[in-house]
Amino acid sequence: MAQTKRKKFFDVKVPSLNKEIWLIGYNLEDLNGRTIKYDLTRLLKGKSTLAFFTVKVEKDKAYAVPKKIQILPFFLRRIVRKGTSYIEDSFFTNCKNAQTRIKPILITRRKVSRAIKKALREKAKEFLIEYCKNKTYEQIFDDILKGKIQKPVNLILKKIYPLSFCDIRIFEVEGLKEKSKK
């Protein structure tokens, strides 16, 4: 008689969320490279956010590495009101161990001119590039979850024009840098 394979649940640690989740597969090696989509809405007190993780298996243990975090579009539509301006940007920046794409979104309290929008966009980009230079992408991911990036950006941009909302709409790891062997 032919023996059938059975799927089992495997524990996958998610260090950036301090959680452990279960994934189903035939064996642990099947999980390697799989993408996990995790809803962070309850964790972030109603800010509708998704996080994407990639599973890596090493020494019979599976753990999830952050790949992308994004605020869902319906949440942003709810935040943007009549009589306000929103400013978006998209740029690449280098971290210690990866190249990442950052897409911030800024919402002003009232309608503003193009010159103010440009000044806000440039100052935010300058701050974020400088912030990311000496940190790993895992640290940046954790800082976005805890709001440690958004608050300083908001305080700096408040000097140009007061904002009602300032956040990172999308943070995505584009490519990992290879570690140099000594």
Secondary structure as the mmCIF struct_conf table of DSSP 4:
data_model
#
loop_
_struct_conf.conf_type_id
_struct_conf.id
_struct_conf.beg_label_comp_id
_struct_conf.beg_label_asym_id
_struct_conf.beg_label_seq_id
_struct_conf.end_label_comp_id
_struct_conf.end_label_asym_id
_struct_conf.end_label_seq_id
HELX_LH_PP_P HELX_LH_PP_P1 ALA A 2 LYS A 5
STRN STRN1 LYS A 8 VAL A 14
TURN_TY1_P TURN_TY1_P1 PRO A 15 ASN A 18
STRN STRN2 LYS A 19 GLY A 25
BEND BEND1 TYR A 26 ASN A 27
HELX_RH_3T_P HELX_RH_3T_P1 LEU A 28 LEU A 31
TURN_TY1_P TURN_TY1_P2 ASN A 32 GLY A 33
STRN STRN3 THR A 35 ASP A 39
TURN_TY1_P TURN_TY1_P3 THR A 41 GLY A 46
STRN STRN4 THR A 49 GLU A 58
TURN_TY1_P TURN_TY1_P4 LYS A 59 ASP A 60
STRN STRN5 LYS A 61 ILE A 71
HELX_RH_AL_P HELX_RH_AL_P1 PRO A 73 ILE A 79
TURN_TY1_P TURN_TY1_P5 LYS A 82 GLY A 83
STRN STRN6 TYR A 86 GLU A 88
STRN STRN7 PHE A 91 ASN A 94
BEND BEND2 LYS A 96 ASN A 97
STRN STRN8 ALA A 98 THR A 108
BEND BEND3 ARG A 109 ARG A 110
HELX_RH_AL_P HELX_RH_AL_P2 ARG A 114 CYS A 132
TURN_TY1_P TURN_TY1_P6 LYS A 133 ASN A 134
BEND BEND4 LYS A 135 LYS A 135
HELX_RH_AL_P HELX_RH_AL_P3 TYR A 137 LYS A 146
TURN_TY1_P TURN_TY1_P7 GLY A 147 ILE A 149
HELX_RH_AL_P HELX_RH_AL_P4 GLN A 150 LEU A 157
TURN_TY1_P TURN_TY1_P8 LYS A 158 ILE A 160
BEND BEND5 TYR A 161 TYR A 161
STRN STRN9 LEU A 163 LEU A 176
HELX_LH_PP_P HELX_LH_PP_P2 LYS A 177 LYS A 181
#
